[in-house]
Amino acid sequence: MSHLTKQELLVDVQHLKKHFVKSKDVWGRPTEVLKAVDGVSFQIRKGETFGLVGESGSGKSTVGRCLLRLYDYTDGEVLYDGQALSKLGEKPLKPFRRRIQSIFQDPYSSLNPGMTVLDLIGEPMDIHGIGRGEERIEAVAALLERVGLKREHLHRYAHEFSGGQRQRISIARALSVRPEFVVCDEPISALDVSVQAQVVNMLEDLQQEFGLTYLFIAHDLSMVRHISDRIGVMYRGRLVEVADSDELYDNPLHPYTKALLSSIPIPDPNANVERLVWKPTESELAAELREVHAGHWAAIEG
């Protein structure tokens, strides 16, 4: 894959590392470090959806929080539209916080139970100085209707809604400041299966309508394939494979990717499916990374 032009590129993650100190000695020196993200590089084009998959603890959500600057990086850099985010203090970072928004996994804990829907969606607008008075109310009401809720819900509280409705409120809140890039951190995993497809289809429609770019973090591989243009696979803090969505599913190259894909349930009780398990040592993992197909490796580096 060729390198992306500056016009195409929106997010450029370069050798990102995020390590957490789990314990220290009596002199305050780290004695145990968790390498949650350990040298991850990838790029996201304007207007595309980049899927990030992996088992629990693989580091994918930590990557998302680093992109949002909720975590400071241990090493590496995130460039957003050419700007190094780690170099920005809180004041110059504020315009980027408007351009980069998030939708989190649990709509039960991500919405303040003491705020009405109007205030939940309107609060980011207040912070960034978008709309006042009646204009703000009308903008929030329009967003509510756009995500499938009603104007009459404006003065209700989060506990009065189902999980799917709460996630729709979260999506409206993310869109309230007119962002360019949205980090979707497992936005459907806490929802009923019957609701998941509705939310994903709505996200796709909103992407087309508002020209959004997504980082879609999930462990549901079938849903990731549906929504993503390209997919990166994470294992133990490292990115082991990146490819176009169909290519990754039709021709997985890394053993861990093959193991993940083999775990997808098949709706046929008579199907004879071999379930793969891959548990390499550190040296085996390093060897596998070096042997990943040149085209996929170029996608990771480029």
C-alpha positions in Angstrom: 0.0 0.0 0.0 1.4 3.4 -0.9 1.9 6.2 1.6 -1.2 8.4 2.1 -1.0 12.0 0.9 -1.4 14.8 3.4 -4.8 15.6 1.9 -6.1 12.1 2.6 -4.5 11.6 6.0 -6.4 12.7 9.2 -4.9 10.6 12.0 -1.3 9.4 12.1 -0.3 7.2 15.0 3.5 6.8 15.2 5.1 4.2 17.4 2.6 4.9 20.2 3.4 3.5 23.7 1.4 3.6 26.9 2.9 1.9 29.9 1.3 1.8 33.3 3.4 1.4 36.5 1.8 -1.4 38.6 4.3 -1.3 41.5 7.4 0.6 42.7 10.2 -0.1 45.1 11.0 1.9 48.2 12.9 4.5 46.2 9.9 5.1 43.8 11.5 3.2 40.9 9.1 1.0 38.8 9.3 -2.7 39.6 6.4 -3.9 37.5 5.1 -2.2 34.3 2.1 -3.1 32.2 2.8 -2.4 28.5 -0.8 -1.7 27.5 0.3 -0.3 24.2 3.8 -1.1 23.0 4.8 0.6 19.7 1.6 0.9 17.7 1.6 2.7 14.3 -1.3 3.2 11.9 -3.0 5.9 9.8 -6.7 6.8 9.3 -7.8 8.5 6.1 -10.4 11.3 6.1 -13.9 9.9 5.7 -13.0 6.2 6.4 -13.8 3.9 9.3 -10.7 2.2 10.8 -11.7 -0.8 12.9 -9.5 -1.9 15.8 -10.1 -5.4 17.1 -8.6 -7.8 19.7 -9.5 -9.7 22.8 -10.0 -8.0 26.2 -6.8 -6.5 27.5 -5.2 -6.2 24.0 -4.8 -2.5 24.4 -7.3 -1.3 21.8 -9.3 0.9 24.2 -6.1 2.4 25.6 -5.2 3.4 22.0 -8.5 5.2 21.7 -8.0 7.1 25.0 -4.5 8.1 23.9 -6.0 9.5 20.7 -8.5 11.5 22.8 -5.6 12.7 25.0 -7.3 11.2 28.0 -4.0 9.5 28.6 -0.6 11.0 28.2 1.7 8.8 26.1 4.8 7.0 27.4 6.4 7.4 24.0 5.5 8.0 20.4 3.1 10.5 18.9 -0.4 11.1 17.5 -0.6 13.6 14.7 -4.1 14.9 14.0 -4.3 16.8 10.7 -0.6 17.2 10.9 -0.5 18.6 14.5 1.3 16.6 17.2 -1.3 16.4 20.0 1.3 15.7 22.8 2.9 19.0 22.2 -0.3 20.9 23.0 -1.2 22.3 26.4 -4.8 22.4 27.6 -5.7 25.7 26.1 -4.4 25.1 22.5 -5.8 21.5 22.8 -9.4 22.8 23.3 -10.1 23.3 19.5 -9.0 19.8 18.9 -11.3 18.5 21.6 -14.1 19.9 19.6 -12.9 18.2 16.4 -12.3 14.9 18.1 -15.3 13.3 20.0 -16.0 10.0 21.6 -18.8 7.4 22.1 -18.0 5.1 25.0 -19.1 1.5 25.7 -21.4 1.8 28.6 -24.3 4.3 28.1 -25.4 3.6 31.7 -22.2 5.1 33.2 -21.2 7.6 30.6 -24.3 9.8 31.1 -24.7 11.9 34.2 -27.9 10.8 35.9 -28.5 14.2 37.4 -28.7 16.0 34.0 -31.6 16.1 31.6 -31.2 15.1 28.0 -31.2 18.8 27.0 -28.2 19.5 29.3 -26.4 16.3 28.5 -26.3 17.1 24.8 -26.1 20.8 25.3 -23.1 20.8 27.8 -20.4 20.3 25.1 -22.0 23.1 23.1 -21.8 25.4 26.1 -18.1 24.5 26.6 -17.3 25.3 23.0 -19.6 28.3 22.7 -22.0 26.8 20.2 -25.5 28.2 20.4 -27.4 30.0 23.1 -30.9 30.0 24.5 -33.6 29.0 22.0 -31.0 28.3 19.3 -29.3 25.7 21.6 -32.7 24.0 22.4 -33.6 23.8 18.7 -30.2 22.3 17.8 -30.4 19.7 20.6 -34.0 18.8 19.6 -32.9 18.4 15.9 -30.1 16.1 17.0 -32.4 14.0 19.1 -34.8 13.5 16.2 -31.8 12.7 13.9 -30.8 9.8 16.2 -34.3 8.4 16.4 -35.6 10.0 19.6 -38.3 12.7 20.1 -38.4 16.4 21.1 -40.5 15.4 24.1 -37.5 13.6 25.5 -35.6 16.8 26.1 -36.4 17.2 29.7 -36.2 13.5 30.8 -33.3 11.9 32.6 -31.0 9.1 31.4 -32.5 6.5 33.8 -35.9 6.8 31.9 -34.4 5.4 28.7 -33.4 1.9 27.6 -29.7 1.1 26.8 -30.2 1.6 23.1 -31.9 4.9 23.6 -29.1 6.0 26.0 -26.5 5.2 23.4 -28.4 7.3 20.9 -28.2 10.2 23.4 -24.5 9.6 23.7 -24.2 9.7 19.9 -26.2 13.0 19.7 -23.9 14.5 22.4 -20.8 13.5 20.5 -22.2 15.2 17.3 -23.4 18.3 19.1 -20.1 20.2 18.6 -19.9 19.1 14.9 -16.7 17.0 15.1 -14.7 15.6 12.2 -13.4 12.4 14.0 -15.2 10.2 16.4 -13.6 7.4 18.6 -16.2 4.7 19.0 -15.0 2.6 21.9 -17.1 -0.6 21.8 -20.3 1.5 21.3 -22.6 -1.5 20.8 -21.2 -4.2 23.1 -23.5 -3.3 26.0 -26.6 -3.3 23.8 -29.0 -6.1 23.0 -28.2 -7.9 19.8 -31.5 -6.7 18.2 -30.4 -3.0 18.8 -26.8 -3.4 17.7 -27.4 -3.4 14.0 -29.7 -0.4 14.3 -27.0 1.6 16.0 -24.3 0.6 13.5 -26.6 1.5 10.5 -27.3 4.8 12.1 -23.6 5.5 12.6 -23.0 4.7 8.9 -25.8 7.1 7.9 -24.4 9.9 10.1 -20.9 9.4 8.7 -22.2 10.0 5.2 -24.4 12.9 6.3 -21.8 14.8 8.4 -18.6 13.6 6.6 -17.2 11.9 9.7 -14.2 9.7 10.2 -14.4 6.9 12.7 -12.1 4.8 14.8 -14.3 1.8 15.6 -13.0 -0.3 18.5 -14.8 -3.6 19.1 -14.4 -7.3 19.7 -17.4 -8.3 17.6 -15.6 -9.3 14.4 -18.6 -9.7 12.2 -19.9 -6.2 13.0 -16.4 -4.7 12.6 -16.3 -6.1 9.1 -19.7 -4.6 8.3 -18.7 -1.0 9.2 -15.0 -0.8 8.6 -13.0 0.1 5.5 -9.7 -1.2 7.1 -9.1 -3.2 10.2 -6.1 -3.4 12.6 -5.7 -6.4 14.8 -4.1 -5.9 18.3 -2.5 -8.6 20.5 -0.8 -7.9 23.8 -0.4 -4.2 23.1 0.9 -4.6 19.6 -0.6 -4.3 16.2 0.0 -7.6 14.4 -1.9 -7.0 11.2 -3.6 -4.3 9.2 -5.5 -4.8 6.0 -8.6 -3.8 4.0 -11.7 -5.3 5.7 -12.5 -7.9 3.1 -8.9 -8.9 2.6 -8.4 -9.4 6.3 -11.4 -11.7 6.6 -10.7 -13.6 3.3 -7.0 -13.9 3.6 -5.8 -13.5 7.2 -2.0 -13.8 7.4 -1.2 -13.6 11.1 -1.9 -16.7 13.3 -3.6 -14.6 15.9 -5.9 -13.1 13.3 -6.8 -16.6 12.1 -7.5 -17.6 15.6 -9.8 -14.6 16.2 -11.7 -15.3 12.9 -12.1 -19.0 13.8 -13.9 -18.0 17.0 -16.8 -16.3 15.2 -19.9 -18.3 15.8 -21.5 -19.9 12.7 -25.3 -20.3 12.7 -25.2 -23.9 11.7 -25.3 -26.6 14.5 -24.0 -29.2 12.1 -21.0 -27.2 10.9 -17.7 -28.8 11.5 -15.5 -25.9 12.5 -12.0 -26.1 13.8 -11.4 -23.5 16.6 -7.8 -22.2 16.6 -5.9 -21.1 19.6 -2.6 -19.1 19.4 -0.5 -18.5 22.5 3.0 -17.6 21.5 6.0 -16.8 23.6 7.5 -13.3 23.4 10.2 -14.6 20.9 7.6 -16.4 18.8 5.5 -13.2 18.7 8.5 -11.1 17.6 9.2 -13.7 14.9 5.6 -13.7 13.6 5.6 -9.9 13.5 8.7 -9.9 11.3 7.2 -12.5 8.9 3.8 -10.8 8.3 3.2 -10.3 4.6 5.0 -7.3 3.2 1.8 -5.7 2.0 0.1 -5.8 5.4 3.3 -4.7 7.1 3.5 -1.7 4.7 -0.1 -0.8 5.8 1.0 -0.8 9.4 4.1 1.3 8.8 2.6 3.6 6.1 
